[in-house]
Amino acid sequence: MSALITRRSLLLSAGAAAGAGLIGLSPKRALAQDGPRQGGVFRLAIADFDTGDTLDPQLNETRFMMNLHYSLRNNLIEVGPGGVLQPELATEWGSNADSTVWTFKLRDGVTFHNGKTMTADDVVWSVNLHRGPDTVSEAKSLMAAITEVQASAPDEVTITLAAPNAGFASLMSMTNLLIVPAENTDFAAGIGTGGYTLESFEPGVSARVVRNPNYWKEGRAHFDAVEFKAIRDVNARMTALQTGQIDAMNYVDATTANLLKAMPNVQLIQTQGKMHYGFSMRVADGPFSDPDVRRAMKMAIDREDIVAKILSGFGSVANDQPISTAYPDHNPNLPQTVYDPEQARALFKKAGVEGAKIPLHVADTPFTGAVDAAQLYREHAAAAGIELDVVREPDDGYWSNVWGKKPFFATKWSGRVNEDAMLSLAYSRESIGSWNETGWDNEAFNTTLLAARGEKDEAKRRELYWECQRLIHDDCGLVAPVWADFLDATAANVRHGDLASDWELDGARAAERWWFAA
């Protein structure tokens, strides 16, 4: 392996590597005014959960499970503050000259909760969980590029790809790519290498973990125990925080965030990231197969009104594509879609669907205020002569029964580790039938994305990702009106260091990274 990888190539959104070579960093201890201390029971309320939640890493989909998994298990690579990739179970990694063969050096002396020493065989088996026709993993389409995973040494794993991917290593930080013991399919036991061990778990209700006294990671997992509580209603979560029944919560309601911020015993945590709220059209269903209808729906929403009334200013106007300014290769040159009822009306007339009633399926599960946002959208669209029928769906089961299945539905994406992961999961041909929620299949997009994935020249890769964003903006079934800030809240005695911005609650790792003040 040759040249060293540059600092920029460590950035989460640029991928783990921009060229050949090995990189390595030591995990840094979180810093704050009063440093980390051990002790206490951390009670965390999480809004996004499902009664079908499972500890199978292939199905790590809800925020509840992400937080629970990260208390129990580790990745090869961790996403730190600022999107910087940090070694976790891998100490260094690198590729051959054309980015088709990737090598990961593994940390020595790490043991699973059951006492087994972690080896390369465990990593091989864990990666292979997300490959093949039978996997149900979110990462299936991304892992399809792998042709071979092998233990090239007891402390080394080599992954061979079918085509170049300069940012492949960053995928090893994805929430599904957790390392578990080889050949052990008793996922319900929660066995991992993480800072806590599982004491109890009732899907859709609660979970409790206790500190792992043999945790290999210095300066982490400060609490004696962590209790995860599934609480859907935002008012119930806020009341629990104010009355001392919990210590932290996610999904603060933006409309009441300023009131909560003013309370002396509560801390509001606002983190800018990659999250967009939106409404998605299945491009093969009904009127949405017509590009003019899709364009009309994008022009029939008043984005500034959504930012003001749904986000209360805790966000900004988005532009019908998923790559925000938090990614290095955000396209700043796209024309901003603006609210234009007359043009939307004309496009509906051109498509021959003037006067059609359009069902919009929503619940507050994808994002707090989704139902209110849909009703506001209905008012905006009415000015264009477009009748939206807001259909309120049950919260439980929304992701399995509504999202990606109904012709028009509320959605939310918190972004992914880099541009390729986000674009591949949500818009590529390989993800149709799984995470490509609109079923969009655009030949120009797929060709451009493949080219970007293998391009090692940063300037050329950026141009290709810009073109991918343009194609989504112009043709896809995504109506993305706003970028939304992450809003979490804690009790006044909760402390943390610099925050990660890939998910809420410090990248879903609050249980491991946070602590109580003395």
PLY file of the C-alpha trace (Angstrom):
ply
format ascii 1.0
element vertex 518
property float x
property float y
property float z
element edge 517
property int vertex1
property int vertex2
end_header
0.00 0.00 0.00
1.30 3.39 -0.94
0.47 7.03 -0.30
-1.02 8.25 2.95
-4.65 9.28 2.90
-5.23 13.01 3.42
-7.09 14.53 6.35
-10.05 15.42 4.10
-10.45 11.78 3.20
-11.26 11.13 6.85
-14.37 13.24 6.58
-17.53 11.22 6.92
-19.15 12.65 3.83
-16.10 12.23 1.62
-15.66 8.55 2.46
-13.01 6.79 4.47
-10.37 7.15 1.80
-9.60 9.11 -1.31
-6.66 6.94 -2.32
-4.39 4.12 -1.33
-2.68 3.62 2.02
-3.51 2.94 5.66
-4.82 5.48 8.14
-5.11 5.36 11.90
-6.19 7.58 14.77
-6.63 7.05 18.49
-10.17 7.57 19.78
-10.21 10.83 21.75
-11.79 11.27 25.12
-14.73 13.69 25.17
-13.93 17.07 26.66
-16.14 19.44 28.59
-15.98 21.97 31.42
-16.31 19.22 33.98
-14.76 16.05 32.61
-16.37 12.63 32.33
-17.19 10.79 35.55
-18.62 7.34 36.08
-21.93 6.54 37.76
-25.68 6.86 37.71
-28.56 5.42 35.72
-29.20 7.29 32.46
-32.87 7.23 31.42
-33.37 7.98 27.74
-36.76 8.45 26.05
-36.87 7.74 22.32
-39.80 8.47 20.02
-39.00 6.29 17.00
-39.60 2.60 17.71
-41.69 -0.36 16.60
-43.19 -3.39 18.32
-41.40 -5.47 15.70
-37.95 -4.15 16.67
-35.24 -6.80 16.89
-31.58 -7.03 17.90
-30.72 -8.57 14.54
-28.19 -6.05 13.14
-29.63 -6.49 9.65
-32.79 -4.73 10.86
-31.32 -1.81 12.79
-33.89 0.71 11.51
-35.53 2.73 14.29
-33.83 5.30 16.50
-34.62 3.15 19.53
-32.67 0.26 18.08
-29.78 2.39 16.84
-29.22 3.72 20.36
-29.65 0.30 21.93
-27.33 -1.38 19.42
-24.60 1.21 19.93
-24.68 0.58 23.67
-24.07 -3.13 23.01
-22.00 -3.31 19.84
-19.29 -1.58 17.83
-18.44 -0.96 14.19
-15.06 -1.23 12.53
-15.17 2.55 12.13
-16.90 5.21 14.24
-18.30 8.55 13.09
-17.06 11.29 15.39
-17.84 15.00 15.75
-17.64 16.92 12.51
-18.16 13.74 10.53
-14.57 12.61 11.08
-14.13 8.86 10.81
-12.32 7.34 13.79
-10.97 3.82 14.31
-13.20 1.61 16.42
-12.70 -2.15 16.09
-10.42 -1.46 13.11
-7.24 0.45 13.96
-6.38 1.34 10.36
-7.57 0.70 6.82
-6.60 1.31 3.22
-6.97 0.16 -0.36
-5.01 -0.85 -3.42
-4.35 1.67 -6.18
-7.74 1.39 -7.88
-9.85 1.11 -4.67
-11.11 -2.39 -5.45
-9.37 -4.19 -2.56
-9.71 -2.85 0.98
-7.77 -4.05 4.01
-8.79 -3.48 7.64
-6.37 -4.05 10.54
-8.22 -5.16 13.68
-7.76 -4.14 17.30
-6.08 -6.71 19.56
-7.45 -7.93 22.86
-11.15 -7.11 22.32
-13.61 -9.57 23.81
-17.32 -10.09 23.32
-19.69 -10.02 26.26
-19.65 -13.83 26.34
-15.88 -13.87 26.82
-14.96 -14.84 23.26
-11.99 -12.95 21.77
-12.87 -11.04 18.61
-11.02 -12.25 15.52
-11.08 -11.65 11.78
-13.53 -14.55 11.41
-16.12 -12.60 13.44
-15.73 -9.59 11.16
-16.03 -11.72 8.01
-19.19 -13.35 9.32
-20.67 -10.02 10.42
-20.10 -8.39 7.03
-21.53 -11.40 5.23
-24.79 -11.01 7.18
-25.54 -8.10 4.85
-24.71 -9.91 1.60
-26.51 -12.37 -0.59
-30.09 -12.89 -1.76
-31.48 -13.85 1.65
-30.29 -10.85 3.65
-32.90 -8.33 4.76
-30.28 -5.71 5.58
-30.61 -2.00 4.83
-27.05 -2.24 3.53
-27.82 -5.02 1.04
-27.54 -2.86 -2.08
-24.28 -1.32 -0.86
-22.77 -4.67 0.11
-23.74 -6.16 -3.27
-20.56 -4.66 -4.69
-18.47 -7.04 -2.55
-17.19 -10.13 -4.34
-15.17 -11.58 -1.46
-14.60 -11.09 2.27
-11.70 -13.00 3.77
-9.65 -13.21 6.94
-6.24 -12.45 5.42
-4.64 -12.72 8.88
-5.92 -13.31 12.42
-6.07 -9.52 12.88
-6.82 -8.49 9.30
-9.80 -8.61 6.95
-9.61 -8.02 3.20
-12.67 -7.07 1.16
-12.66 -7.25 -2.62
-15.10 -5.20 -4.70
-16.45 -5.76 -8.20
-15.74 -2.13 -9.12
-13.73 0.76 -7.65
-15.18 2.62 -4.69
-12.95 5.35 -3.24
-15.27 5.82 -0.25
-16.00 2.19 0.57
-14.35 2.12 4.00
-16.78 4.70 5.36
-19.60 2.18 4.88
-18.09 0.18 7.75
-19.44 2.89 10.07
-23.07 2.34 9.06
-25.51 1.46 11.82
-26.12 -2.03 10.41
-22.46 -2.97 10.04
-22.06 -3.99 13.68
-19.65 -6.74 14.64
-21.16 -9.82 16.32
-19.73 -13.27 17.13
-19.35 -15.60 14.16
-22.00 -18.28 13.68
-24.05 -16.96 16.62
-27.55 -16.18 15.43
-28.97 -15.65 18.92
-29.14 -11.92 18.27
-31.72 -11.44 21.03
-28.95 -11.97 23.60
-27.41 -8.69 22.46
-23.87 -10.06 22.44
-21.34 -7.55 21.20
-18.11 -5.79 22.15
-19.83 -2.61 23.40
-19.73 -0.64 26.61
-22.86 -2.22 28.09
-24.40 -5.67 28.35
-28.08 -6.42 27.86
-30.23 -6.95 30.95
-33.71 -6.71 29.39
-35.47 -5.74 26.16
-39.18 -5.54 25.38
-39.69 -4.33 21.79
-41.73 -1.16 21.55
-41.59 -0.65 25.33
-38.18 -0.49 26.98
-34.66 -1.87 27.36
-32.04 -1.82 30.10
-28.28 -2.29 29.80
-25.57 -2.33 32.47
-21.97 -1.19 32.22
-19.48 -3.68 30.81
-16.58 -3.67 33.32
-14.24 -5.06 30.66
-14.97 -2.50 27.97
-11.94 -2.04 25.77
-12.59 1.62 24.89
-11.02 4.03 27.34
-13.06 7.04 28.49
-16.44 5.74 27.34
-19.55 4.08 28.82
-19.69 6.21 31.97
-23.12 5.26 33.31
-23.67 2.31 35.64
-26.78 1.48 33.62
-28.90 2.93 30.81
-32.66 2.58 30.54
-34.22 3.14 27.12
-37.90 4.09 27.18
-40.16 4.01 24.11
-42.39 7.10 24.37
-44.13 8.15 21.16
-46.01 11.23 22.34
-43.81 14.32 22.37
-45.78 15.94 25.20
-45.34 12.84 27.34
-41.59 12.90 26.69
-41.35 16.59 27.57
-43.39 16.12 30.76
-41.20 13.18 31.77
-38.09 15.30 31.29
-39.47 18.29 33.20
-40.58 16.13 36.13
-37.32 14.21 36.40
-38.64 10.85 35.16
-36.08 10.77 32.33
-32.69 12.40 31.74
-32.81 12.92 27.98
-35.09 12.70 24.96
-34.95 12.97 21.20
-37.38 14.51 18.70
-38.13 17.73 20.55
-41.15 19.45 18.98
-39.74 22.47 17.15
-42.88 24.48 17.85
-42.26 24.28 21.61
-38.46 24.11 21.55
-37.97 27.76 22.53
-40.23 27.32 25.55
-38.33 24.24 26.61
-35.04 26.05 26.03
-36.06 28.72 28.54
-36.65 26.22 31.36
-33.89 26.31 33.99
-33.70 22.55 34.53
-33.59 21.59 30.85
-30.92 21.85 28.16
-31.94 22.03 24.49
-29.42 20.50 22.09
-29.66 21.85 18.54
-27.43 20.13 16.00
-27.25 20.95 12.31
-26.86 17.87 10.16
-28.08 16.21 6.99
-31.73 15.59 7.85
-34.51 16.45 5.43
-38.26 16.20 5.93
-40.39 15.51 2.93
-43.15 13.77 1.02
-42.39 11.06 -1.52
-44.28 9.98 -4.63
-44.02 6.46 -6.01
-43.12 7.24 -9.61
-44.87 4.17 -11.02
-48.17 4.84 -9.24
-51.11 6.79 -10.66
-50.50 10.35 -11.76
-46.95 10.39 -10.35
-45.64 8.48 -13.37
-45.90 11.81 -15.21
-42.84 14.07 -14.59
-45.09 17.13 -14.93
-47.19 15.96 -11.98
-44.08 15.39 -9.90
-42.82 18.86 -10.77
-46.19 20.40 -9.94
-46.20 18.79 -6.49
-42.78 20.31 -5.81
-43.99 23.75 -6.82
-47.20 23.46 -4.79
-45.54 23.69 -1.37
-44.47 26.90 0.38
-41.10 26.01 1.87
-40.62 29.17 3.90
-44.01 28.59 5.52
-42.99 25.05 6.51
-39.72 26.30 8.03
-41.58 28.98 10.00
-44.61 27.00 11.19
-43.37 23.42 11.45
-39.70 23.96 12.31
-40.12 27.31 14.11
-36.91 28.36 12.43
-34.92 25.30 13.56
-33.95 24.46 9.99
-33.80 25.91 6.50
-35.30 25.66 3.02
-34.32 22.53 1.07
-34.46 21.86 -2.64
-35.89 18.41 -3.48
-32.62 16.51 -3.24
-30.91 14.87 -0.24
-27.35 16.22 -0.24
-27.21 19.20 2.12
-24.37 21.62 2.78
-23.23 19.24 5.52
-21.81 17.06 2.73
-18.61 18.25 1.04
-20.06 17.65 -2.42
-23.34 19.54 -2.03
-24.39 21.16 -5.33
-24.80 24.91 -4.71
-25.81 25.68 -8.28
-29.23 24.04 -8.50
-32.07 26.49 -9.17
-34.21 26.74 -6.05
-37.70 25.32 -6.47
-40.11 28.05 -5.38
-43.77 28.11 -4.45
-45.62 28.81 -7.71
-49.31 27.81 -7.55
-50.09 29.03 -11.05
-47.30 27.06 -12.65
-48.29 23.99 -10.62
-51.87 24.40 -11.84
-50.67 24.65 -15.44
-48.58 21.49 -15.11
-51.54 19.55 -13.67
-53.66 20.72 -16.57
-50.97 19.73 -19.07
-50.81 16.25 -17.50
-54.59 15.88 -17.79
-55.17 15.44 -14.06
-56.69 18.81 -13.24
-59.18 18.41 -10.40
-57.79 15.05 -9.27
-57.91 14.23 -5.56
-54.48 13.17 -4.28
-54.29 11.07 -1.07
-51.28 11.92 1.14
-50.57 9.26 3.78
-48.98 10.56 7.00
-48.33 9.95 10.69
-46.04 11.73 13.12
-43.73 8.71 13.11
-41.35 9.90 10.37
-40.97 13.32 12.00
-42.63 15.31 14.75
-45.17 17.59 13.09
-45.54 15.50 9.93
-49.34 15.56 10.14
-49.36 19.33 10.65
-46.91 19.71 7.75
-49.20 17.66 5.49
-52.19 19.80 6.42
-50.18 22.94 5.69
-49.13 21.44 2.36
-52.82 20.82 1.62
-53.51 24.54 2.12
-50.61 25.50 -0.14
-51.68 23.07 -2.89
-55.28 24.26 -2.77
-54.13 27.60 -4.19
-52.99 25.65 -7.24
-56.30 23.83 -7.56
-54.69 20.62 -6.27
-56.79 18.76 -3.69
-54.72 16.85 -1.18
-56.56 14.33 0.99
-54.49 13.97 4.17
-54.89 10.36 5.35
-53.83 9.87 8.98
-52.14 6.48 9.37
-51.35 4.56 12.59
-47.98 5.44 14.11
-47.03 1.85 14.86
-46.10 -0.01 11.71
-45.76 3.16 9.62
-42.36 2.17 8.24
-43.50 -1.31 7.26
-47.05 -0.58 6.05
-47.01 2.95 4.64
-43.50 4.18 3.86
-42.47 3.15 0.36
-45.79 1.38 -0.22
-48.48 4.05 -0.50
-48.36 6.20 -3.64
-47.71 9.44 -1.67
-46.44 9.52 1.91
-44.45 11.47 4.50
-40.77 10.64 4.83
-37.60 11.65 6.61
-33.95 10.91 5.99
-31.21 11.79 8.45
-28.57 11.43 5.80
-25.92 8.75 5.51
-22.20 8.43 5.97
-21.28 9.91 2.57
-22.84 11.02 -0.70
-22.58 7.59 -2.30
-24.32 5.83 0.58
-27.19 8.32 0.63
-27.69 8.35 -3.13
-27.27 4.59 -3.52
-29.67 3.63 -0.73
-32.49 5.97 -1.65
-32.31 6.41 -5.43
-30.31 3.69 -7.18
-31.71 0.88 -9.28
-30.12 -1.64 -6.89
-32.27 -0.34 -4.02
-35.62 -0.58 -5.79
-37.83 -2.82 -3.69
-36.02 -1.96 -0.47
-34.81 1.57 0.41
-35.51 3.35 -2.88
-38.77 4.73 -1.49
-40.00 6.32 -4.74
-39.10 3.39 -7.01
-37.26 5.88 -9.23
-35.11 4.25 -11.94
-33.21 6.82 -13.99
-30.56 5.49 -16.36
-28.56 8.73 -16.44
-28.53 8.85 -12.64
-27.42 5.22 -12.25
-24.61 5.66 -14.78
-23.40 8.89 -13.18
-23.52 7.45 -9.66
-21.43 4.45 -10.72
-18.86 6.76 -12.28
-18.72 8.94 -9.16
-18.21 5.93 -6.92
-15.02 4.93 -8.70
-13.63 8.40 -9.41
-10.58 9.20 -7.24
-10.06 12.74 -8.51
-11.98 14.91 -6.01
-12.94 17.65 -8.47
-14.25 15.18 -11.05
-16.11 13.19 -8.38
-17.73 16.38 -7.11
-19.03 17.22 -10.60
-20.53 13.76 -10.91
-22.28 14.02 -7.54
-23.55 17.46 -8.56
-25.11 15.89 -11.63
-26.73 13.16 -9.51
-28.32 15.86 -7.34
-29.57 17.72 -10.41
-31.26 14.61 -11.79
-33.03 13.94 -8.48
-34.08 17.59 -8.21
-35.48 17.65 -11.75
-37.06 14.23 -12.11
-37.38 12.15 -8.93
-40.54 11.80 -6.84
-39.07 13.51 -3.76
-40.66 16.68 -2.40
-38.05 17.84 0.15
-39.05 21.30 1.37
-36.80 21.65 4.43
-33.56 20.72 6.14
-34.37 20.14 9.80
-31.97 20.51 12.71
-31.71 17.69 15.22
-33.41 18.75 18.45
-32.68 16.77 21.60
-33.11 17.78 25.24
-31.52 16.73 28.50
-31.74 17.40 32.20
-29.40 20.11 33.47
-26.96 17.62 34.98
-26.20 15.76 31.73
-22.83 16.48 30.13
-21.25 15.66 26.79
-18.34 16.60 24.57
-18.44 17.77 20.96
-21.48 16.23 19.28
-21.67 14.05 16.19
-24.23 15.19 13.62
-25.00 12.00 11.70
-27.99 11.11 13.93
-29.81 12.58 16.90
-28.45 12.02 20.41
-24.80 12.39 19.46
-24.89 10.02 16.53
-27.15 7.64 18.52
-24.22 7.09 20.92
-25.33 9.18 23.90
-25.34 6.11 26.15
-21.64 5.56 25.48
-20.41 9.17 25.20
-22.38 11.19 27.79
-22.15 11.39 31.59
-23.65 13.08 34.65
-22.10 16.16 36.21
-20.66 15.75 39.68
0 1
1 2
2 3
3 4
4 5
5 6
6 7
7 8
8 9
9 10
10 11
11 12
12 13
13 14
14 15
15 16
16 17
17 18
18 19
19 20
20 21
21 22
22 23
23 24
24 25
25 26
26 27
27 28
28 29
29 30
30 31
31 32
32 33
33 34
34 35
35 36
36 37
37 38
38 39
39 40
40 41
41 42
42 43
43 44
44 45
45 46
46 47
47 48
48 49
49 50
50 51
51 52
52 53
53 54
54 55
55 56
56 57
57 58
58 59
59 60
60 61
61 62
62 63
63 64
64 65
65 66
66 67
67 68
68 69
69 70
70 71
71 72
72 73
73 74
74 75
75 76
76 77
77 78
78 79
79 80
80 81
81 82
82 83
83 84
84 85
85 86
86 87
87 88
88 89
89 90
90 91
91 92
92 93
93 94
94 95
95 96
96 97
97 98
98 99
99 100
100 101
101 102
102 103
103 104
104 105
105 106
106 107
107 108
108 109
109 110
110 111
111 112
112 113
113 114
114 115
115 116
116 117
117 118
118 119
119 120
120 121
121 122
122 123
123 124
124 125
125 126
126 127
127 128
128 129
129 130
130 131
131 132
132 133
133 134
134 135
135 136
136 137
137 138
138 139
139 140
140 141
141 142
142 143
143 144
144 145
145 146
146 147
147 148
148 149
149 150
150 151
151 152
152 153
153 154
154 155
155 156
156 157
157 158
158 159
159 160
160 161
161 162
162 163
163 164
164 165
165 166
166 167
167 168
168 169
169 170
170 171
171 172
172 173
173 174
174 175
175 176
176 177
177 178
178 179
179 180
180 181
181 182
182 183
183 184
184 185
185 186
186 187
187 188
188 189
189 190
190 191
191 192
192 193
193 194
194 195
195 196
196 197
197 198
198 199
199 200
200 201
201 202
202 203
203 204
204 205
205 206
206 207
207 208
208 209
209 210
210 211
211 212
212 213
213 214
214 215
215 216
216 217
217 218
218 219
219 220
220 221
221 222
222 223
223 224
224 225
225 226
226 227
227 228
228 229
229 230
230 231
231 232
232 233
233 234
234 235
235 236
236 237
237 238
238 239
239 240
240 241
241 242
242 243
243 244
244 245
245 246
246 247
247 248
248 249
249 250
250 251
251 252
252 253
253 254
254 255
255 256
256 257
257 258
258 259
259 260
260 261
261 262
262 263
263 264
264 265
265 266
266 267
267 268
268 269
269 270
270 271
271 272
272 273
273 274
274 275
275 276
276 277
277 278
278 279
279 280
280 281
281 282
282 283
283 284
284 285
285 286
286 287
287 288
288 289
289 290
290 291
291 292
292 293
293 294
294 295
295 296
296 297
297 298
298 299
299 300
300 301
301 302
302 303
303 304
304 305
305 306
306 307
307 308
308 309
309 310
310 311
311 312
312 313
313 314
314 315
315 316
316 317
317 318
318 319
319 320
320 321
321 322
322 323
323 324
324 325
325 326
326 327
327 328
328 329
329 330
330 331
331 332
332 333
333 334
334 335
335 336
336 337
337 338
338 339
339 340
340 341
341 342
342 343
343 344
344 345
345 346
346 347
347 348
348 349
349 350
350 351
351 352
352 353
353 354
354 355
355 356
356 357
357 358
358 359
359 360
360 361
361 362
362 363
363 364
364 365
365 366
366 367
367 368
368 369
369 370
370 371
371 372
372 373
373 374
374 375
375 376
376 377
377 378
378 379
379 380
380 381
381 382
382 383
383 384
384 385
385 386
386 387
387 388
388 389
389 390
390 391
391 392
392 393
393 394
394 395
395 396
396 397
397 398
398 399
399 400
400 401
401 402
402 403
403 404
404 405
405 406
406 407
407 408
408 409
409 410
410 411
411 412
412 413
413 414
414 415
415 416
416 417
417 418
418 419
419 420
420 421
421 422
422 423
423 424
424 425
425 426
426 427
427 428
428 429
429 430
430 431
431 432
432 433
433 434
434 435
435 436
436 437
437 438
438 439
439 440
440 441
441 442
442 443
443 444
444 445
445 446
446 447
447 448
448 449
449 450
450 451
451 452
452 453
453 454
454 455
455 456
456 457
457 458
458 459
459 460
460 461
461 462
462 463
463 464
464 465
465 466
466 467
467 468
468 469
469 470
470 471
471 472
472 473
473 474
474 475
475 476
476 477
477 478
478 479
479 480
480 481
481 482
482 483
483 484
484 485
485 486
486 487
487 488
488 489
489 490
490 491
491 492
492 493
493 494
494 495
495 496
496 497
497 498
498 499
499 500
500 501
501 502
502 503
503 504
504 505
505 506
506 507
507 508
508 509
509 510
510 511
511 512
512 513
513 514
514 515
515 516
516 517
